[in-house]
Amino acid sequence: MARQSARKTGPDAITRGSGNVFADLNFPDAGERQTKLRLVHALNILIDAERLTQCTAALRLGLTQPKVSALRNYKLGGSSVERLMSLFNALDRDVEIIIRKKSKSRGARICMVAV
C-alpha cells in the first residue's frame, strides 16, 4: 500500500494550537477563561486527592452542592478568578501568583501555581 503524505493546506489542515484553546477559538476573554480552567482543574485534583464527596466539599468550601457539581464538571460561568482562588484557602492551600518578564518566543500568558 502506498503511503500518502499529509496535506499541508486546505480546510482539513492541522494547525498547532497556541496553548490556550479559548484564544484559538477567538474568545475575547481567553486569558481569564484559561486561568479559571487551570484553577478549577487544580481544585478538582485536590478534591479527588482528599476523597471528598460533593456534599463534604461544599461544606468545606462554603458552597452549595450544585455549585460544587458545576465546578467538578468545569462549568466556569458565575465564578470569578478571585473567588476560585479563595476556595483553595478553604482547603488549607495557598495560591502563589508568579509574575515574570515574558520571553520573546511566546505571547503573554497568566501562570498560576496552586500549592
Secondary structure by P-SEA (a helix, b strand, c coil): ccccccccccccbbbbccccccccccccaaaaaaaaaaaaaaaaaaaaaacccaaaaaaaacccaaaaaaaaacccccccaaaaaaaaaaacbbbbbbbccccccccbbbbbbcc
